[in-house]
Amino acid sequence: MTTGPLSASDVTLSGFSMVSKLGALASLGGARGESDTLIQSMSSKLRLAPEGYRFDALNIVVPSLGTVTGAGTISPSNSLNFRMLAKLNAGGGALGGLKGVAGLGQSGNGLPFRIQGTTSNPVFVPEFTGAFGGQMAAPSQGIGEFLGGLTGKKKK
């Protein structure tokens, strides 16, 4: 077993777009799609052991998106299990006006999500409960229905 700090800066993940993986949530926040992900800085407490890798206090700055924090594991079979929080860059996008109301972005809690799947095919899954104080729609509800609910419009 080995433990210690991990840090990196000015890293490009060629052919991997974190903005695209976050899908509509990143787009609503004003983030633009990209074919690569530029990581300005990354730090974590890392634990390497036979049962896999453990990342604690993970902090990643992605200029096109904002700051992503969290913790998680990579198993020996390369399965991912991370709980993350994206704090979007200030302004921009449809969520810009909702940040103050819903507690999103730099001044609030951010957008919680999980990273599951494998290292070769990571899957980013939004965690809607808690993002709006427990008032947000279930993941199966469409974003249109959710936004209508925020504005008080009833489904016809």
Backbone as JSON Lines, residues from 0, in Angstrom:
{"i":0,"aa":"M","n":[0.84,-1.17,0.0],"ca":[0.0,0.0,0.0],"c":[0.89,1.24,0.0]}
{"i":1,"aa":"T","n":[0.48,2.25,-0.76],"ca":[1.18,3.52,-0.84],"c":[0.17,4.65,-0.72]}
{"i":2,"aa":"T","n":[0.5,5.68,0.03],"ca":[-0.36,6.86,0.12],"c":[0.49,8.1,-0.07]}
{"i":3,"aa":"G","n":[-0.15,9.17,-0.53],"ca":[0.56,10.42,-0.68],"c":[-0.21,11.39,-1.53]}
{"i":4,"aa":"P","n":[0.31,12.6,-1.66],"ca":[-0.35,13.62,-2.47],"c":[-0.11,13.39,-3.97]}
{"i":5,"aa":"L","n":[-1.08,13.8,-4.76],"ca":[-0.97,13.75,-6.21],"c":[-1.31,15.14,-6.73]}
{"i":6,"aa":"S","n":[-0.51,15.67,-7.62],"ca":[-0.84,16.95,-8.23],"c":[-0.31,16.98,-9.66]}
{"i":7,"aa":"A","n":[-1.02,17.73,-10.48],"ca":[-0.63,17.91,-11.88],"c":[-1.17,19.26,-12.34]}
{"i":8,"aa":"S","n":[-0.55,19.82,-13.36],"ca":[-1.04,21.07,-13.93],"c":[-0.79,21.09,-15.42]}
{"i":9,"aa":"D","n":[-1.62,21.86,-16.1],"ca":[-1.53,22.03,-17.55],"c":[-1.51,20.69,-18.28]}
{"i":10,"aa":"V","n":[-2.55,19.9,-18.03],"ca":[-2.69,18.57,-18.64],"c":[-3.82,18.62,-19.66]}
{"i":11,"aa":"T","n":[-3.61,18.01,-20.82],"ca":[-4.67,17.89,-21.82],"c":[-5.03,16.43,-21.98]}
{"i":12,"aa":"L","n":[-6.32,16.13,-21.8],"ca":[-6.83,14.79,-22.04],"c":[-7.33,14.76,-23.48]}
{"i":13,"aa":"S","n":[-6.49,14.32,-24.4],"ca":[-6.82,14.31,-25.82],"c":[-7.92,13.31,-26.11]}
{"i":14,"aa":"G","n":[-8.92,13.75,-26.85],"ca":[-10.01,12.88,-27.24],"c":[-11.03,12.61,-26.15]}
{"i":15,"aa":"F","n":[-10.94,13.32,-25.01],"ca":[-11.91,13.16,-23.92],"c":[-12.47,14.52,-23.57]}
{"i":16,"aa":"S","n":[-13.78,14.66,-23.66],"ca":[-14.44,15.92,-23.35],"c":[-15.28,15.78,-22.1]}
{"i":17,"aa":"M","n":[-14.81,16.38,-21.0],"ca":[-15.58,16.36,-19.76],"c":[-16.9,17.11,-19.94]}
{"i":18,"aa":"V","n":[-16.88,18.2,-20.69],"ca":[-18.1,18.97,-20.95],"c":[-19.12,18.08,-21.65]}
{"i":19,"aa":"S","n":[-18.7,17.32,-22.65],"ca":[-19.62,16.42,-23.35],"c":[-20.14,15.32,-22.44]}
{"i":20,"aa":"K","n":[-19.29,14.8,-21.56],"ca":[-19.71,13.75,-20.63],"c":[-20.77,14.25,-19.67]}
{"i":21,"aa":"L","n":[-20.69,15.53,-19.27],"ca":[-21.69,16.11,-18.38],"c":[-22.97,16.46,-19.13]}
{"i":22,"aa":"G","n":[-22.9,16.49,-20.45],"ca":[-24.08,16.66,-21.28],"c":[-24.83,17.97,-21.05]}
{"i":23,"aa":"A","n":[-26.15,17.84,-20.93],"ca":[-27.03,18.99,-20.84],"c":[-26.73,19.88,-19.64]}
{"i":24,"aa":"L","n":[-26.3,19.3,-18.53],"ca":[-26.01,20.13,-17.36],"c":[-24.89,21.11,-17.64]}
{"i":25,"aa":"A","n":[-23.86,20.68,-18.32],"ca":[-22.75,21.58,-18.66],"c":[-23.21,22.62,-19.67]}
{"i":26,"aa":"S","n":[-24.02,22.2,-20.64],"ca":[-24.52,23.13,-21.65],"c":[-25.39,24.2,-21.02]}
{"i":27,"aa":"L","n":[-26.26,23.8,-20.09],"ca":[-27.1,24.78,-19.41],"c":[-26.27,25.77,-18.62]}
{"i":28,"aa":"G","n":[-25.12,25.33,-18.16],"ca":[-24.22,26.2,-17.4],"c":[-23.4,27.12,-18.28]}
{"i":29,"aa":"G","n":[-23.53,26.99,-19.61],"ca":[-22.81,27.85,-20.53],"c":[-21.5,27.27,-21.03]}
{"i":30,"aa":"A","n":[-21.16,26.06,-20.6],"ca":[-19.91,25.44,-21.06],"c":[-20.05,25.04,-22.52]}
{"i":31,"aa":"R","n":[-19.01,25.21,-23.27],"ca":[-19.0,24.87,-24.69],"c":[-18.33,23.51,-24.89]}
{"i":32,"aa":"G","n":[-18.86,22.76,-25.85],"ca":[-18.29,21.45,-26.16],"c":[-16.87,21.58,-26.67]}
{"i":33,"aa":"E","n":[-16.1,20.56,-26.45],"ca":[-14.7,20.55,-26.86],"c":[-14.32,19.11,-27.11]}
{"i":34,"aa":"S","n":[-13.33,18.89,-27.95],"ca":[-12.92,17.51,-28.21],"c":[-11.88,17.02,-27.21]}
{"i":35,"aa":"D","n":[-11.21,17.94,-26.55],"ca":[-10.22,17.61,-25.52],"c":[-10.61,18.31,-24.22]}
{"i":36,"aa":"T","n":[-10.05,17.86,-23.12],"ca":[-10.27,18.53,-21.83],"c":[-8.93,19.06,-21.34]}
{"i":37,"aa":"L","n":[-8.88,20.37,-21.11],"ca":[-7.69,21.0,-20.54],"c":[-7.89,21.07,-19.04]}
{"i":38,"aa":"I","n":[-6.98,20.48,-18.29],"ca":[-6.99,20.55,-16.84],"c":[-5.92,21.54,-16.43]}
{"i":39,"aa":"Q","n":[-6.36,22.66,-15.88],"ca":[-5.42,23.69,-15.44],"c":[-4.64,23.19,-14.24]}
{"i":40,"aa":"S","n":[-5.34,22.59,-13.28],"ca":[-4.67,22.02,-12.12],"c":[-5.52,20.89,-11.54]}
{"i":41,"aa":"M","n":[-4.85,19.96,-10.88],"ca":[-5.52,18.83,-10.24],"c":[-4.7,18.44,-9.02]}
{"i":42,"aa":"S","n":[-5.42,18.15,-7.93],"ca":[-4.75,17.66,-6.73],"c":[-5.65,16.66,-6.03]}
{"i":43,"aa":"S","n":[-5.03,15.75,-5.28],"ca":[-5.78,14.73,-4.56],"c":[-4.87,14.06,-3.54]}
{"i":44,"aa":"K","n":[-5.5,13.47,-2.54],"ca":[-4.81,12.53,-1.65],"c":[-5.04,11.17,-2.27]}
{"i":45,"aa":"L","n":[-3.99,10.44,-2.57],"ca":[-4.09,9.18,-3.3],"c":[-3.65,8.02,-2.42]}
{"i":46,"aa":"R","n":[-4.4,6.94,-2.51],"ca":[-4.05,5.7,-1.8],"c":[-4.05,4.57,-2.82]}
{"i":47,"aa":"L","n":[-2.9,3.92,-2.99],"ca":[-2.77,2.78,-3.9],"c":[-2.68,1.53,-3.05]}
{"i":48,"aa":"A","n":[-3.56,0.56,-3.3],"ca":[-3.6,-0.67,-2.52],"c":[-4.07,-1.81,-3.42]}
{"i":49,"aa":"P","n":[-3.92,-3.04,-2.97],"ca":[-4.38,-4.17,-3.79],"c":[-5.86,-4.09,-4.16]}
{"i":50,"aa":"E","n":[-6.67,-3.46,-3.31],"ca":[-8.11,-3.34,-3.62],"c":[-8.42,-2.19,-4.57]}
{"i":51,"aa":"G","n":[-7.42,-1.45,-5.0],"ca":[-7.63,-0.41,-6.0],"c":[-7.05,0.93,-5.57]}
{"i":52,"aa":"Y","n":[-7.45,1.96,-6.3],"ca":[-7.0,3.32,-6.06],"c":[-8.1,4.08,-5.34]}
{"i":53,"aa":"R","n":[-7.72,4.9,-4.36],"ca":[-8.67,5.75,-3.65],"c":[-8.19,7.19,-3.77]}
{"i":54,"aa":"F","n":[-9.09,8.06,-4.29],"ca":[-8.8,9.49,-4.43],"c":[-9.66,10.25,-3.43]}
{"i":55,"aa":"D","n":[-9.04,10.96,-2.51],"ca":[-9.77,11.81,-1.56],"c":[-9.37,13.25,-1.8]}
{"i":56,"aa":"A","n":[-10.27,14.17,-1.43],"ca":[-10.02,15.6,-1.59],"c":[-9.58,15.93,-3.02]}
{"i":57,"aa":"L","n":[-10.25,15.31,-3.97],"ca":[-9.95,15.53,-5.39],"c":[-10.44,16.92,-5.79]}
{"i":58,"aa":"N","n":[-9.57,17.71,-6.4],"ca":[-9.88,19.07,-6.81],"c":[-9.31,19.28,-8.2]}
{"i":59,"aa":"I","n":[-10.2,19.52,-9.18],"ca":[-9.78,19.67,-10.57],"c":[-10.31,20.99,-11.1]}
{"i":60,"aa":"V","n":[-9.45,21.79,-11.7],"ca":[-9.86,23.05,-12.32],"c":[-9.83,22.86,-13.83]}
{"i":61,"aa":"V","n":[-11.0,22.96,-14.45],"ca":[-11.17,22.83,-15.89],"c":[-11.66,24.2,-16.39]}
{"i":62,"aa":"P","n":[-10.82,24.99,-17.06],"ca":[-11.2,26.35,-17.44],"c":[-12.51,26.45,-18.22]}
{"i":63,"aa":"S","n":[-12.8,25.47,-19.08],"ca":[-14.02,25.53,-19.89],"c":[-15.28,25.22,-19.09]}
{"i":64,"aa":"L","n":[-15.12,24.72,-17.87],"ca":[-16.27,24.3,-17.06],"c":[-16.31,25.01,-15.71]}
{"i":65,"aa":"G","n":[-15.26,24.88,-14.95],"ca":[-15.21,25.42,-13.6],"c":[-14.35,24.52,-12.73]}
{"i":66,"aa":"T","n":[-14.75,24.36,-11.47],"ca":[-14.02,23.53,-10.53],"c":[-14.83,22.29,-10.21]}
{"i":67,"aa":"V","n":[-14.16,21.14,-10.23],"ca":[-14.81,19.87,-9.93],"c":[-14.1,19.28,-8.72]}
{"i":68,"aa":"T","n":[-14.88,18.95,-7.69],"ca":[-14.31,18.38,-6.46],"c":[-15.02,17.08,-6.15]}
{"i":69,"aa":"G","n":[-14.39,16.26,-5.31],"ca":[-15.04,15.02,-4.9],"c":[-14.05,13.99,-4.43]}
{"i":70,"aa":"A","n":[-14.51,12.73,-4.47],"ca":[-13.7,11.6,-4.03],"c":[-14.24,10.34,-4.7]}
{"i":71,"aa":"G","n":[-13.4,9.31,-4.74],"ca":[-13.88,8.06,-5.32],"c":[-12.79,7.02,-5.45]}
{"i":72,"aa":"T","n":[-13.18,5.93,-6.1],"ca":[-12.27,4.79,-6.23],"c":[-12.24,4.26,-7.66]}
{"i":73,"aa":"I","n":[-11.12,3.59,-7.95],"ca":[-10.96,2.81,-9.17],"c":[-10.58,1.41,-8.7]}
{"i":74,"aa":"S","n":[-11.41,0.43,-9.04],"ca":[-11.17,-0.94,-8.6],"c":[-10.09,-1.6,-9.45]}
{"i":75,"aa":"P","n":[-9.58,-2.76,-9.02],"ca":[-8.6,-3.49,-9.83],"c":[-9.14,-3.86,-11.22]}
{"i":76,"aa":"S","n":[-10.46,-3.97,-11.35],"ca":[-11.06,-4.28,-12.66],"c":[-11.36,-3.01,-13.46]}
{"i":77,"aa":"N","n":[-10.86,-1.85,-12.97],"ca":[-11.01,-0.54,-13.61],"c":[-12.42,0.04,-13.53]}
{"i":78,"aa":"S","n":[-13.25,-0.45,-12.6],"ca":[-14.58,0.14,-12.36],"c":[-14.42,1.44,-11.59]}
{"i":79,"aa":"L","n":[-15.21,2.43,-11.97],"ca":[-15.16,3.75,-11.34],"c":[-16.33,3.93,-10.38]}
{"i":80,"aa":"N","n":[-16.08,4.59,-9.27],"ca":[-17.12,4.94,-8.32],"c":[-16.72,6.26,-7.66]}
{"i":81,"aa":"F","n":[-17.14,7.38,-8.27],"ca":[-16.79,8.71,-7.77],"c":[-18.06,9.52,-7.52]}
{"i":82,"aa":"R","n":[-18.06,10.29,-6.45],"ca":[-19.1,11.29,-6.18],"c":[-18.43,12.64,-6.35]}
{"i":83,"aa":"M","n":[-18.97,13.45,-7.25],"ca":[-18.32,14.7,-7.63],"c":[-19.29,15.87,-7.51]}
{"i":84,"aa":"L","n":[-18.73,17.07,-7.53],"ca":[-19.5,18.3,-7.49],"c":[-18.85,19.29,-8.44]}
{"i":85,"aa":"A","n":[-19.6,19.76,-9.43],"ca":[-19.08,20.74,-10.39],"c":[-19.59,22.12,-10.02]}
{"i":86,"aa":"K","n":[-18.67,23.03,-9.79],"ca":[-19.02,24.43,-9.55],"c":[-18.7,25.17,-10.84]}
{"i":87,"aa":"L","n":[-19.76,25.59,-11.51],"ca":[-19.62,26.19,-12.83],"c":[-18.96,27.55,-12.76]}
{"i":88,"aa":"N","n":[-18.29,27.91,-13.87],"ca":[-17.72,29.24,-13.99],"c":[-18.83,30.26,-13.86]}
{"i":89,"aa":"A","n":[-18.51,31.45,-13.42],"ca":[-19.49,32.51,-13.22],"c":[-20.15,32.9,-14.54]}
{"i":90,"aa":"G","n":[-21.47,33.15,-14.48],"ca":[-22.21,33.66,-15.64],"c":[-22.43,32.62,-16.7]}
{"i":91,"aa":"G","n":[-23.15,33.03,-17.74],"ca":[-23.34,32.2,-18.91],"c":[-24.39,31.13,-18.77]}
{"i":92,"aa":"G","n":[-25.02,30.84,-19.88],"ca":[-25.93,29.72,-19.96],"c":[-27.24,29.95,-19.25]}
{"i":93,"aa":"A","n":[-28.16,29.0,-19.47],"ca":[-29.49,29.08,-18.87],"c":[-29.43,28.98,-17.36]}
{"i":94,"aa":"L","n":[-28.41,28.3,-16.82],"ca":[-28.31,28.16,-15.37],"c":[-27.78,29.42,-14.7]}
{"i":95,"aa":"G","n":[-27.24,30.36,-15.49],"ca":[-26.71,31.58,-14.91],"c":[-27.73,32.3,-14.05]}
{"i":96,"aa":"G","n":[-28.96,32.41,-14.53],"ca":[-30.02,33.06,-13.77],"c":[-30.54,32.23,-12.62]}
{"i":97,"aa":"L","n":[-30.34,30.92,-12.68],"ca":[-30.84,30.03,-11.64],"c":[-29.86,29.86,-10.48]}
{"i":98,"aa":"K","n":[-28.61,30.25,-10.68],"ca":[-27.58,29.98,-9.67],"c":[-27.96,30.54,-8.31]}
{"i":99,"aa":"G","n":[-28.37,31.79,-8.28],"ca":[-28.72,32.38,-7.0],"c":[-29.95,31.76,-6.39]}
{"i":100,"aa":"V","n":[-30.93,31.41,-7.22],"ca":[-32.17,30.82,-6.73],"c":[-31.94,29.4,-6.25]}
{"i":101,"aa":"A","n":[-31.21,28.62,-7.03],"ca":[-31.08,27.19,-6.75],"c":[-29.81,26.84,-5.99]}
{"i":102,"aa":"G","n":[-28.92,27.8,-5.77],"ca":[-27.69,27.49,-5.05],"c":[-26.67,26.77,-5.89]}
{"i":103,"aa":"L","n":[-26.59,27.11,-7.17],"ca":[-25.64,26.46,-8.07],"c":[-24.45,27.37,-8.33]}
{"i":104,"aa":"G","n":[-23.4,26.8,-8.9],"ca":[-22.24,27.57,-9.33],"c":[-21.31,27.93,-8.19]}
{"i":105,"aa":"Q","n":[-20.44,28.9,-8.41],"ca":[-19.39,29.23,-7.45],"c":[-19.97,29.71,-6.12]}
{"i":106,"aa":"S","n":[-21.1,30.43,-6.15],"ca":[-21.61,30.96,-4.9],"c":[-22.47,29.95,-4.14]}
{"i":107,"aa":"G","n":[-22.75,28.81,-4.73],"ca":[-23.62,27.84,-4.09],"c":[-23.0,26.47,-4.01]}
{"i":108,"aa":"N","n":[-23.87,25.48,-3.94],"ca":[-23.43,24.11,-3.76],"c":[-22.82,23.49,-5.0]}
{"i":109,"aa":"G","n":[-23.29,23.83,-6.18],"ca":[-22.8,23.24,-7.41],"c":[-23.71,22.14,-7.91]}
{"i":110,"aa":"L","n":[-23.24,21.44,-8.93],"ca":[-24.0,20.37,-9.57],"c":[-23.4,19.02,-9.19]}
{"i":111,"aa":"P","n":[-24.1,18.24,-8.38],"ca":[-23.56,16.94,-7.98],"c":[-23.75,15.9,-9.09]}
{"i":112,"aa":"F","n":[-22.76,15.03,-9.23],"ca":[-22.85,13.95,-10.2],"c":[-21.96,12.81,-9.77]}
{"i":113,"aa":"R","n":[-22.16,11.65,-10.37],"ca":[-21.34,10.47,-10.13],"c":[-20.57,10.15,-11.4]}
{"i":114,"aa":"I","n":[-19.42,9.53,-11.22],"ca":[-18.7,8.97,-12.35],"c":[-18.68,7.47,-12.11]}
{"i":115,"aa":"Q","n":[-19.31,6.74,-13.03],"ca":[-19.38,5.28,-12.94],"c":[-18.82,4.7,-14.23]}
{"i":116,"aa":"G","n":[-19.05,3.45,-14.49],"ca":[-18.52,2.8,-15.68],"c":[-17.1,2.32,-15.42]}
{"i":117,"aa":"T","n":[-16.29,2.41,-16.46],"ca":[-14.9,1.95,-16.36],"c":[-13.95,3.06,-16.8]}
{"i":118,"aa":"T","n":[-12.67,2.84,-16.57],"ca":[-11.69,3.85,-16.98],"c":[-11.68,4.04,-18.49]}
{"i":119,"aa":"S","n":[-12.02,3.02,-19.26],"ca":[-12.05,3.15,-20.72],"c":[-13.39,3.7,-21.21]}
{"i":120,"aa":"N","n":[-14.42,3.66,-20.38],"ca":[-15.73,4.18,-20.76],"c":[-16.43,4.77,-19.53]}
{"i":121,"aa":"P","n":[-15.96,5.94,-19.06],"ca":[-16.58,6.55,-17.89],"c":[-17.98,7.08,-18.22]}
{"i":122,"aa":"V","n":[-18.89,6.95,-17.26],"ca":[-20.26,7.42,-17.42],"c":[-20.53,8.46,-16.34]}
{"i":123,"aa":"F","n":[-20.92,9.65,-16.75],"ca":[-21.21,10.74,-15.82],"c":[-22.72,10.78,-15.61]}
{"i":124,"aa":"V","n":[-23.15,10.61,-14.36],"ca":[-24.57,10.51,-14.03],"c":[-24.94,11.64,-13.08]}
{"i":125,"aa":"P","n":[-25.84,12.55,-13.49],"ca":[-26.26,13.63,-12.59],"c":[-26.95,13.06,-11.35]}
{"i":126,"aa":"E","n":[-26.71,13.7,-10.22],"ca":[-27.41,13.37,-8.98],"c":[-28.32,14.54,-8.67]}
{"i":127,"aa":"F","n":[-29.59,14.37,-8.96],"ca":[-30.51,15.48,-8.83],"c":[-30.95,15.73,-7.4]}
{"i":128,"aa":"T","n":[-31.06,14.72,-6.58],"ca":[-31.51,14.93,-5.21],"c":[-30.46,15.71,-4.46]}
{"i":129,"aa":"G","n":[-30.91,16.73,-3.76],"ca":[-29.99,17.55,-2.98],"c":[-29.52,18.79,-3.72]}
{"i":130,"aa":"A","n":[-29.5,18.77,-5.04],"ca":[-29.01,19.93,-5.78],"c":[-29.91,21.14,-5.57]}
{"i":131,"aa":"F","n":[-31.2,20.9,-5.33],"ca":[-32.15,21.98,-5.14],"c":[-32.85,21.81,-3.8]}
{"i":132,"aa":"G","n":[-32.1,21.42,-2.79],"ca":[-32.68,21.24,-1.47],"c":[-33.71,20.14,-1.44]}
{"i":133,"aa":"G","n":[-33.51,19.1,-2.27],"ca":[-34.45,17.99,-2.32],"c":[-35.69,18.27,-3.15]}
{"i":134,"aa":"Q","n":[-35.76,19.43,-3.82],"ca":[-36.95,19.8,-4.56],"c":[-36.84,19.52,-6.04]}
{"i":135,"aa":"M","n":[-35.73,19.0,-6.49],"ca":[-35.56,18.78,-7.91],"c":[-36.22,17.49,-8.35]}
{"i":136,"aa":"A","n":[-36.58,17.45,-9.61],"ca":[-37.27,16.3,-10.18],"c":[-36.41,15.06,-10.18]}
{"i":137,"aa":"A","n":[-37.04,13.92,-10.24],"ca":[-36.33,12.65,-10.35],"c":[-35.61,12.62,-11.69]}
{"i":138,"aa":"P","n":[-34.5,11.87,-11.81],"ca":[-33.75,11.84,-13.06],"c":[-34.57,11.43,-14.27]}
{"i":139,"aa":"S","n":[-35.65,10.67,-14.07],"ca":[-36.45,10.23,-15.21],"c":[-37.31,11.36,-15.77]}
{"i":140,"aa":"Q","n":[-37.48,12.44,-15.02],"ca":[-38.27,13.56,-15.49],"c":[-37.43,14.37,-16.47]}
{"i":141,"aa":"G","n":[-38.04,14.77,-17.57],"ca":[-37.33,15.53,-18.58],"c":[-36.91,16.9,-18.08]}
{"i":142,"aa":"I","n":[-35.85,17.45,-18.66],"ca":[-35.35,18.77,-18.24],"c":[-36.4,19.84,-18.51]}
{"i":143,"aa":"G","n":[-37.2,19.68,-19.58],"ca":[-38.27,20.64,-19.85],"c":[-39.3,20.66,-18.75]}
{"i":144,"aa":"E","n":[-39.69,19.48,-18.28],"ca":[-40.64,19.39,-17.17],"c":[-40.05,19.99,-15.91]}
{"i":145,"aa":"F","n":[-38.77,19.72,-15.68],"ca":[-38.11,20.25,-14.49],"c":[-38.08,21.78,-14.54]}
{"i":146,"aa":"L","n":[-37.65,22.36,-15.68],"ca":[-37.58,23.8,-15.79],"c":[-38.96,24.43,-15.69]}
{"i":147,"aa":"G","n":[-39.98,23.76,-16.25],"ca":[-41.35,24.24,-16.1],"c":[-41.77,24.25,-14.64]}
{"i":148,"aa":"G","n":[-41.35,23.24,-13.9],"ca":[-41.66,23.18,-12.47],"c":[-41.01,24.31,-11.7]}
{"i":149,"aa":"L","n":[-39.81,24.7,-12.1],"ca":[-39.13,25.81,-11.43],"c":[-39.84,27.12,-11.65]}
{"i":150,"aa":"T","n":[-40.43,27.29,-12.83],"ca":[-41.1,28.55,-13.15],"c":[-42.56,28.54,-12.75]}
{"i":151,"aa":"G","n":[-43.04,27.43,-12.19],"ca":[-44.41,27.35,-11.71],"c":[-45.4,26.93,-12.77]}
{"i":152,"aa":"K","n":[-44.95,26.6,-13.97],"ca":[-45.86,26.16,-15.03],"c":[-46.23,24.7,-14.8]}
{"i":153,"aa":"K","n":[-47.5,24.41,-14.98],"ca":[-47.99,23.05,-14.82],"c":[-47.92,22.3,-16.14]}
{"i":154,"aa":"K","n":[-47.67,21.0,-16.07],"ca":[-47.68,20.16,-17.26],"c":[-49.11,20.0,-17.75]}
{"i":155,"aa":"K","n":[-49.32,20.17,-19.06],"ca":[-50.66,20.07,-19.62],"c":[-51.01,18.65,-19.97]}
